[in-house]
Amino acid sequence: MKKQYPGEKAVYLEMRQDLTVEIRNDSVQVLARHHADMLHLDEQSATYANDRVYSSHFNRLQKLEARTLVPNGEKFKTLRVSEFKDKFEMQAGVFFDDTRSTSFSFPAITPGARTVTDYTVRHVDARFVMPFFVGSYVPVRHAELTITAPKGVRIGYKIFHADPATIAYTKEEKGGQVIYRWTANNLPSPPRDNDAPEASYYLPHIVFFVQEATVNGQPRKLLAGVPELYTMYADFVRRIDRQPSPGLQHRVDSLVAGAQTEEEKVRRVYYWVQDNIKYIAFEQGLRGFIPHDAGLVYARRYGDCKDMANLTNEMLHLAGVKNAYLTWVGTRDLPYKYAELATPGVDNHMIATYEPTPGQYVFLDATSKHTPYGMPSAMIQGKEGLLGLDPQSSRVVDIPAVDKARSGRDDRSVLTLDGTVLRGTGKLSLAGYSKVDQSYGLDGLDRTDEPKYVKALLERGNNKFFVDHYSIANLDVRDQPLSISYDYRLQDYVQQVDDEVYVNLSLERPYATDRIDVATRKLPRYNEFAHTDHTRTELVVPAGYEVSYLPPSAQAQGEALGFKVSYERQGNKIIQDRELYVNYLLLQPAQFGDWNSVVTKLGNAYREVVILKKKRA
């Protein structure tokens, strides 16, 4: 194994799942037996000594055994794990989650030792079975998925990020059972790159789902396509314990009073929910799928994404807005489309959607507190939404990626020279997602932390940068750019040699060194949002000096990165005007070369300096 996988700390000799589909009373369940056998190859593999198994309301752990096989001559000595720790597994930003983790540590990890885990999980609803990842974080010598199902059960599956030729598939009938089997051998470990998307974007995996089963003598469709998935979601919505709420109706009436258009009503409702309902994620059993009643969420003033979506949707209906829909969406953590995977694994979020005219959609994600009306939250750009039109019908629609022109920074400043000290006064405006990001950062800061944050936001030139004064406007006005007016000084930045002064007007140099190593990086690079930044810097030529050198204009326009820089003289000022755009959500390896080419030209442009020379008497 060390020869076959040089440099690796460990290898899975075998990863196997044996699944049995069972019809129990009126439910379709899955019993899953998991087996993992890891061979440790060097001393550093001790980092894999700690492991854990997850369970929840839908996935109930029934049995768990773990052991270390320590080399003992030509045999192995078995050391069983005796201590298991069980606890609720709280994710970041989640108030409550019924997911439990059972953690344990393998003893005596040494090169040549094997760590073996066997556990059994009962999935009480076959619609919520997890995918089988054929690859893992270390190489896998043999991976195998087996599904045994009664003949009355129809199985569907999708393979992601693997050449079908590398995964052998067989299907055989034995008695009243059908056995499906997928096997793969000698899978390398995946690349490890910074800013990469989630593993489901590149690791080979198999998603299986029960399309149809015979229950109590009757055929039942489970996950045969989008209509069946929506039937399940609509049933969850039907289970909402709806209660009359005169207070909610009164709130809506007062909110929309005087609104001149329907769009204005929607905007007011959306902003009210953003401002007044605190997002608290709460996931427990079916409560992870069923929203709470809108009146209850209104009274409590908190809720998770489902609750906030349902409240927004209900308030719009109370305001007389007919074309508002509950919407299921997968965030950018998930790579799937509804047409290729119509299971609960395709989405993980809920919002409301408003359709002002047929085919035009406004996506209302109130969990994103600072996102303005008319923009989807950044984490759902480029994805799809499943709109619940009525209890029987739905529609899948595209959620667009927001154009790079709608987000970004606009920084305009005037600089004066005071010896070698550069003094600046200006205004920074942030729009779109750039504003959303910084609004979260500034929200709630006290008098001590806010100046530090603003200094870091404005910092430029070198580490001798000081903000002497600043003021913030429009932090809570979503439809206007966030504005920061400022005065600063920058010491020891200007270089003076004899009678010449050298000033580099590129005080900020974003992406100057952001070259991608095309020889080593294999994975796409993730970006939160596209944006365009504009900087206008005016340098006042000091009395007694003349302009000796003005840099030439420069530009490069790539698909994912581009810029243009120009210089001009206007009276006693030198003006540098710079525009830079970043235009991708996932930068693919095929784009790395073009990216690097632009970065090289950008770095050259940043090195240009203005030269001022003292006038001769």
C-alpha positions in Angstrom: 0.0 0.0 0.0 2.9 2.4 0.7 4.3 1.7 -2.7 0.9 2.1 -4.4 0.0 5.3 -2.5 3.3 7.1 -1.8 3.1 10.0 0.7 -0.3 9.0 2.0 -0.8 8.6 5.8 -3.5 5.9 5.5 -5.7 4.0 3.0 -9.1 2.4 3.3 -8.7 -1.2 2.5 -12.4 -1.4 2.3 -15.4 0.9 2.6 -18.7 -1.0 2.3 -22.4 -0.3 2.8 -25.0 -3.1 2.7 -28.5 -1.7 2.6 -31.7 -3.6 2.9 -35.0 -2.1 1.9 -37.9 -3.2 4.1 -41.7 -2.7 4.0 -42.7 -2.3 7.7 -46.5 -1.8 8.2 -47.2 1.2 6.1 -43.7 2.6 5.8 -40.7 1.9 3.6 -37.5 1.7 5.7 -33.8 1.0 5.1 -31.5 -1.0 7.3 -27.9 0.1 6.6 -24.8 -1.8 7.7 -21.6 0.2 7.4 -18.1 -1.3 7.4 -14.8 0.6 7.2 -11.3 -0.9 7.4 -8.4 1.6 7.4 -4.7 0.6 7.1 -2.4 3.1 8.7 0.8 3.8 6.8 2.9 6.2 8.8 3.3 7.8 12.2 1.2 10.8 11.3 -1.9 8.6 10.7 -2.6 8.9 14.4 -4.5 12.0 13.4 -7.2 9.5 12.2 -7.5 7.9 15.6 -10.6 9.8 16.5 -13.8 9.0 14.7 -17.6 9.5 15.1 -20.9 8.2 13.8 -24.0 10.3 13.3 -27.6 9.5 13.9 -30.9 11.4 14.1 -34.7 11.0 14.2 -34.6 9.7 10.7 -31.4 7.7 11.0 -31.3 5.7 14.2 -28.1 4.1 15.3 -28.7 0.5 16.4 -25.3 -1.0 16.8 -21.7 0.2 16.8 -18.4 -1.7 17.2 -14.9 -0.4 16.6 -11.5 -2.1 17.0 -7.8 -1.7 16.3 -6.0 -4.6 14.7 -2.4 -4.3 15.9 0.3 -6.2 14.0 1.5 -9.3 16.0 3.8 -11.3 13.9 1.9 -12.7 11.0 -1.4 -12.1 12.7 -3.2 -9.2 14.3 -4.1 -8.6 18.0 -7.5 -7.2 18.5 -8.0 -4.2 20.8 -11.7 -3.2 21.0 -12.9 0.3 21.6 -14.8 0.3 25.0 -15.7 4.0 25.5 -18.2 5.8 23.3 -19.4 9.4 23.9 -22.9 10.3 22.8 -24.0 13.9 22.4 -26.1 16.3 20.3 -24.0 17.6 17.4 -24.5 21.3 17.3 -23.6 22.9 14.0 -22.4 26.5 13.9 -25.3 28.9 13.7 -27.9 26.2 14.7 -29.8 26.7 17.9 -30.9 23.0 18.1 -30.4 20.0 15.9 -31.5 16.5 16.7 -28.4 15.1 15.0 -26.4 13.1 17.5 -22.8 12.1 17.3 -21.2 9.0 18.9 -17.5 9.7 19.1 -14.7 7.3 20.0 -10.9 6.9 19.7 -9.0 3.9 18.4 -6.2 2.7 20.6 -2.6 1.8 19.6 -2.4 3.5 16.3 0.9 2.6 14.7 2.1 2.1 11.1 0.7 -1.3 9.9 -2.3 -1.2 12.3 -5.8 -1.4 11.0 -8.8 0.4 12.4 -12.2 -1.3 11.7 -15.6 0.2 12.3 -18.9 -1.7 12.0 -22.3 0.0 12.7 -25.9 -0.4 11.7 -28.4 2.5 11.2 -32.1 2.2 10.6 -33.5 4.8 8.3 -37.2 5.0 9.3 -38.1 6.8 6.1 -36.4 5.6 2.9 -36.7 9.1 1.4 -34.0 10.4 3.7 -31.1 7.9 3.1 -27.7 9.5 2.8 -25.5 9.2 -0.4 -22.6 6.7 -0.5 -19.3 8.4 -1.1 -17.1 6.1 -3.1 -14.1 8.2 -2.6 -12.8 9.5 0.7 -10.2 11.8 2.2 -7.6 9.0 1.9 -7.2 6.5 -0.9 -9.7 3.7 -1.1 -8.6 0.3 -2.3 -12.1 -1.2 -2.5 -15.5 0.5 -2.2 -18.8 -1.3 -2.4 -22.5 -0.4 -2.1 -25.1 -3.2 -2.0 -28.8 -2.7 -2.0 -31.2 -5.6 -1.4 -34.9 -4.8 -2.0 -38.1 -6.8 -2.5 -39.2 -7.2 -6.1 -42.0 -4.8 -5.5 -39.6 -2.0 -4.9 -38.2 0.1 -7.8 -34.8 1.6 -7.2 -33.3 4.7 -8.8 -29.8 6.0 -8.6 -27.4 8.7 -9.8 -23.6 8.6 -9.9 -21.8 11.9 -9.5 -18.2 12.8 -10.4 -17.2 9.4 -11.5 -16.7 7.8 -14.9 -19.4 5.1 -15.0 -16.7 2.8 -16.4 -14.8 3.0 -13.1 -17.8 1.8 -11.1 -18.9 -1.8 -11.8 -22.7 -2.3 -11.6 -24.6 -5.6 -11.3 -28.2 -6.5 -10.7 -29.5 -9.9 -9.9 -32.6 -11.6 -8.6 -32.5 -14.1 -5.8 -35.8 -15.5 -4.6 -38.1 -12.6 -3.9 -35.3 -10.1 -3.7 -33.3 -8.0 -6.1 -29.7 -7.2 -5.3 -28.0 -4.1 -6.7 -24.3 -3.8 -6.4 -21.7 -1.1 -7.2 -18.0 -1.6 -6.7 -14.9 0.5 -7.4 -11.2 -0.1 -6.8 -8.0 1.9 -6.2 -9.5 5.3 -5.8 -6.9 8.0 -5.1 -7.3 10.6 -2.3 -8.9 13.9 -3.5 -7.0 17.1 -4.0 -6.8 19.5 -1.0 -7.1 23.1 -2.1 -8.0 26.2 -0.3 -11.3 28.0 -1.2 -12.6 24.8 -2.8 -16.3 24.0 -3.0 -17.9 21.3 -0.9 -16.8 17.7 -1.4 -20.1 16.8 -3.1 -18.8 19.0 -6.0 -15.9 16.7 -6.8 -15.8 13.5 -4.7 -17.4 10.5 -6.5 -20.6 9.4 -4.9 -23.8 7.4 -5.5 -27.2 8.7 -4.5 -29.9 6.0 -4.4 -33.6 6.5 -3.9 -36.7 4.4 -3.7 -38.9 5.4 -6.7 -41.9 3.2 -6.0 -42.8 0.4 -3.5 -45.8 -1.8 -3.0 -47.2 -1.1 0.5 -50.2 -3.0 1.8 -50.8 -4.4 -1.7 -50.9 -0.9 -3.3 -48.1 0.8 -5.4 -46.8 3.9 -3.7 -44.6 6.5 -5.5 -41.9 7.9 -3.2 -39.3 9.8 -5.2 -40.0 9.2 -8.8 -39.4 12.9 -9.8 -40.1 16.5 -8.9 -43.9 16.0 -8.6 -43.4 13.3 -6.0 -40.8 15.4 -4.1 -43.2 18.3 -4.1 -46.1 16.1 -2.9 -44.0 15.3 0.1 -43.1 18.9 0.8 -46.7 20.0 0.3 -47.8 17.4 2.8 -45.3 19.0 5.3 -46.9 22.4 4.7 -50.4 20.9 5.1 -49.3 19.8 8.6 -48.7 23.3 9.8 -50.9 23.9 12.9 -52.5 27.1 11.6 -54.2 29.4 14.2 -56.0 32.7 13.6 -53.8 35.7 14.5 -55.6 39.0 14.6 -52.3 40.6 15.8 -50.5 39.5 12.6 -53.4 40.8 10.4 -53.3 44.1 12.2 -49.5 44.3 11.7 -49.8 43.6 8.0 -52.6 46.2 7.6 -50.5 48.9 9.3 -47.4 48.0 7.3 -49.0 48.2 3.8 -51.2 51.2 4.6 -50.5 53.9 2.0 -48.4 51.7 -0.3 -48.9 52.9 -3.8 -48.0 49.6 -5.5 -48.0 45.9 -4.8 -44.2 45.9 -5.1 -44.1 48.4 -2.3 -46.2 46.2 -0.1 -43.9 43.3 -0.7 -40.8 45.4 0.0 -42.3 46.6 3.3 -43.3 43.1 4.5 -39.9 41.7 3.5 -37.9 44.4 5.3 -40.1 44.0 8.4 -39.4 40.3 8.7 -35.7 40.9 8.2 -35.7 43.6 10.9 -38.0 42.0 13.5 -37.6 38.2 13.3 -34.4 36.7 14.6 -33.0 33.8 12.7 -32.5 30.8 14.9 -32.0 27.4 13.2 -34.0 24.6 14.8 -34.1 21.1 13.4 -35.8 18.2 15.1 -37.3 15.3 13.3 -40.1 16.4 11.0 -39.8 19.9 12.5 -36.7 20.1 10.2 -39.2 20.2 7.3 -42.5 21.6 8.7 -42.7 25.3 9.3 -44.3 26.7 12.4 -47.5 28.6 12.1 -47.0 32.2 10.9 -48.9 33.7 13.9 -46.7 31.8 16.3 -43.5 33.0 14.6 -44.8 36.5 14.6 -45.6 36.3 18.4 -42.2 34.7 19.3 -40.2 37.0 17.0 -37.8 34.2 16.0 -37.7 31.2 13.7 -35.6 29.2 11.3 -35.6 29.6 7.5 -38.8 27.6 7.1 -40.6 29.7 9.7 -39.3 33.0 8.2 -40.3 31.9 4.7 -43.8 30.9 5.9 -44.3 34.1 7.8 -43.2 36.2 4.8 -45.5 34.3 2.5 -48.5 34.4 4.9 -48.0 38.2 5.5 -47.9 38.8 1.7 -51.2 36.8 1.3 -52.7 38.8 4.1 -51.7 41.9 2.3 -53.6 40.8 -0.8 -50.5 39.7 -2.8 -51.6 36.5 -4.6 -48.5 35.6 -6.5 -46.3 34.8 -3.4 -45.0 31.2 -2.9 -43.2 29.1 -0.4 -39.9 28.1 -2.1 -37.5 25.2 -1.5 -33.9 25.8 -2.6 -30.5 24.2 -2.3 -27.8 26.6 -1.2 -24.4 26.6 -3.0 -23.2 23.9 -0.6 -25.1 21.5 -2.8 -24.3 20.9 -6.5 -27.5 19.3 -7.6 -30.4 20.4 -9.9 -33.9 19.2 -9.4 -34.0 17.5 -12.8 -31.1 15.3 -11.9 -31.9 14.6 -8.3 -35.4 15.0 -7.0 -34.8 13.9 -3.4 -34.6 15.8 -0.1 -30.8 15.9 -0.8 -31.3 18.5 -3.5 -32.2 21.3 -1.2 -31.6 22.5 2.3 -33.2 25.9 2.6 -36.6 27.7 2.3 -37.4 31.2 1.2 -40.5 33.0 -0.2 -40.8 34.1 -3.8 -42.9 37.0 -5.3 -43.9 36.9 -9.0 -44.9 40.5 -10.0 -45.4 39.5 -13.6 -45.5 36.0 -15.2 -42.0 34.6 -15.3 -40.4 37.4 -13.3 -39.4 36.5 -9.8 -38.2 38.3 -6.7 -36.5 35.9 -4.2 -37.1 36.9 -0.6 -34.7 35.3 1.8 -35.4 37.0 5.1 -32.6 35.0 6.9 -30.1 37.2 5.1 -30.8 40.3 7.2 -29.0 43.0 5.1 -29.8 41.7 1.6 -31.8 44.4 -0.3 -35.1 43.7 -2.0 -34.6 42.5 -5.6 -31.5 40.4 -4.9 -31.4 36.8 -3.8 -29.1 36.0 -0.8 -25.6 35.4 -2.0 -25.7 31.7 -1.0 -28.5 30.8 -3.4 -27.2 32.6 -6.5 -27.1 30.4 -9.6 -29.2 27.7 -8.0 -32.9 26.7 -8.5 -36.0 27.3 -6.5 -39.0 24.9 -6.2 -42.0 27.1 -6.0 -45.1 25.7 -4.3 -47.9 27.2 -6.6 -50.7 25.4 -4.8 -51.1 22.1 -2.8 -50.9 20.1 -6.1 -48.6 21.9 -8.4 -45.1 23.3 -8.3 -42.5 24.9 -10.7 -38.7 24.8 -10.8 -37.2 28.2 -11.7 -33.7 29.5 -12.0 -32.2 31.8 -9.4 -29.8 34.1 -11.3 -26.3 35.0 -10.3 -26.3 38.7 -9.7 -24.3 40.8 -12.2 -20.9 42.0 -11.2 -22.0 45.6 -11.6 -24.5 45.4 -8.7 -22.0 44.7 -6.0 -18.7 46.4 -5.2 -16.8 49.3 -3.7 -16.6 52.8 -5.0 -13.8 54.8 -3.3 -13.1 58.4 -4.1 -10.4 60.4 -2.3 -8.2 63.4 -2.5 -4.6 63.2 -1.3 -2.2 65.9 -0.2 1.5 65.7 0.6 2.8 66.8 3.9 6.5 66.0 3.7 6.6 62.2 3.5 3.1 62.0 5.1 0.2 61.4 2.8 -3.1 62.8 3.9 -6.4 61.7 2.4 -10.0 62.6 2.6 -12.7 60.7 0.9 -15.8 58.6 0.8 -16.2 54.8 0.4 -19.5 53.5 -0.9 -20.4 49.8 -0.7 -23.3 48.3 -2.8 -25.0 45.0 -3.2 -23.3 42.0 -1.6 -20.2 44.1 -0.7 -22.5 46.2 1.5 -24.2 43.1 2.9 -20.8 41.7 4.0 -19.7 44.8 5.7 -23.1 45.5 7.3 -22.9 42.2 9.1 -19.4 43.2 10.3 -20.4 46.6 11.5 -23.8 45.7 13.0 -23.8 45.9 16.8 -20.2 47.1 17.2 -19.5 49.3 20.2 -17.4 52.4 20.4 -14.2 50.4 20.9 -14.6 47.8 18.2 -16.2 50.0 15.5 -13.1 52.2 14.9 -10.9 49.1 14.7 -13.2 47.6 12.1 -13.4 50.7 10.1 -9.6 51.1 10.2 -9.2 47.6 8.8 -11.8 48.2 6.2 -10.1 51.4 5.0 -6.4 50.4 5.5 -4.1 51.0 2.6 -0.5 51.8 1.8 1.4 50.3 4.8 1.1 49.6 8.5 1.5 53.3 9.4 -2.0 54.1 8.4 -4.2 56.1 10.8 -7.9 57.1 10.5 -8.4 60.5 12.1 -12.1 60.8 11.5 -14.9 58.8 10.0 -18.7 58.8 9.7 -21.1 56.0 8.6 -24.3 56.5 6.7 -27.0 54.2 5.4 -26.0 51.1 7.5 -29.7 50.3 8.0 -31.0 51.6 4.7 -31.0 48.6 2.4 -31.8 50.4 -0.8 -28.9 52.8 -0.6 -25.1 52.0 -0.6 -23.3 51.9 2.7 -21.3 55.1 2.9 -18.2 55.8 5.0 -16.7 59.3 4.9 -13.1 59.5 6.2 -9.9 61.4 6.8 -6.7 59.5 7.2 -2.9 59.9 7.2 -0.3 57.6 5.9 3.3 57.9 7.2 6.5 57.0 5.5 4.8 56.1 2.3 6.1 58.7 -0.1 9.7 58.3 -1.2 11.8 61.4 -1.8 15.2 61.3 -3.5 17.0 64.6 -4.0 14.5 66.9 -5.8 12.1 64.1 -6.9 9.1 62.7 -5.1 7.8 59.2 -5.9 4.1 58.4 -5.2 2.4 55.1 -6.0 -1.3 56.0 -6.2 -2.3 52.3 -6.0 -2.5 52.4 -2.3 -4.6 49.2 -2.3 -3.5 46.4 -4.5 -6.2 43.7 -4.5 -5.3 40.4 -6.3 -1.7 41.7 -7.0 -0.2 38.4 -6.0 -3.2 36.1 -6.5 -1.6 33.7 -8.9 -2.9 30.2 -9.0 -0.4 27.3 -9.2 -1.8 25.4 -12.2 0.7 22.6 -11.6 -0.7 21.7 -8.1 -4.3 23.1 -7.9 -6.9 20.7 -9.2 -10.2 21.9 -7.8 -12.3 24.9 -8.8 -12.1 28.0 -6.6 -15.2 29.2 -4.8 -16.2 32.9 -4.7 -19.1 34.4 -2.7 -20.2 36.9 -5.3 -19.1 38.8 -8.4 -18.3 42.4 -8.0 -16.8 45.5 -9.6 -14.6 47.9 -7.6 -14.0 51.5 -8.7 -11.3 53.7 -7.2 -10.7 57.4 -8.1 -7.7 58.9 -6.4 -6.8 62.6 -6.8 -3.3 63.7 -5.8 -2.9 67.5 -5.3 0.5 68.5 -6.8 2.3 70.5 -4.0 3.3 74.0 -4.7 6.8 74.2 -6.2 6.6 70.8 -7.9 5.8 69.7 -11.5 4.9 66.4 -12.9 7.9 64.6 -14.2 6.3 61.2 -15.1 2.7 60.1 -15.5 2.2 56.4 -15.8 0.5 55.1 -19.0 -2.9 53.5 -19.0 -3.2 49.8 -18.6 -5.9 47.2 -18.9 -6.7 43.5 -19.3 -10.1 42.0 -19.8 -10.4 38.4 -18.8 -13.5 36.3 -18.4 -13.2 36.0 -14.6 -10.9 39.0 -13.8 -10.3 42.3 -15.5 -9.1 45.8 -14.8 -8.3 49.2 -16.4 -6.2 51.9 -14.9 -5.8 55.4 -16.3 -3.9 58.6 -15.3 -4.6 62.2 -16.3 -3.7 65.7 -15.3 -6.4 68.2 -14.4 -5.2 71.6 -13.2 -3.0 71.0 -10.1 -4.3 67.4 -9.7 -3.2 64.0 -10.9 -6.1 61.6 -11.2 -5.8 57.8 -11.1 -9.0 56.1 -12.1 -9.1 52.3 -11.6 -11.8 49.7 -12.2 -11.4 46.1 -11.3 -14.0 43.3 -11.6 -14.2 39.7 -10.4 -16.7 37.8 -12.4 -17.1 34.2 -11.2 -18.8 32.0 -8.5 -16.8 28.9 -9.3 -13.5 29.4 -11.1 -12.8 26.3 -13.1 -9.2 24.9 -13.7 -9.6 25.6 -17.4 -9.7 29.3 -16.5 -6.6 29.4 -14.3 -4.2 30.3 -17.1 -6.3 33.3 -18.2 -6.7 34.4 -14.5 -2.9 34.3 -14.0 -2.3 36.3 -17.2 -4.5 39.1 -15.9 -2.9 39.0 -12.5 0.6 39.5 -14.0 -0.6 42.6 -15.9 -2.4 43.9 -12.8 0.8 43.5 -10.7 2.7 45.4 -13.3 0.1 48.2 -13.3 0.3 48.4 -9.5 4.0 49.1 -9.6 3.7 52.2 -11.6 4.5 55.5 -9.7 3.9 59.2 -10.3 7.1 61.2 -10.2 7.1 64.8 -9.1 10.1 67.1 -9.5 10.9 70.3 -7.7 10.7 73.2 -10.0 13.9 75.1 -10.7 14.0 78.6 -9.5 
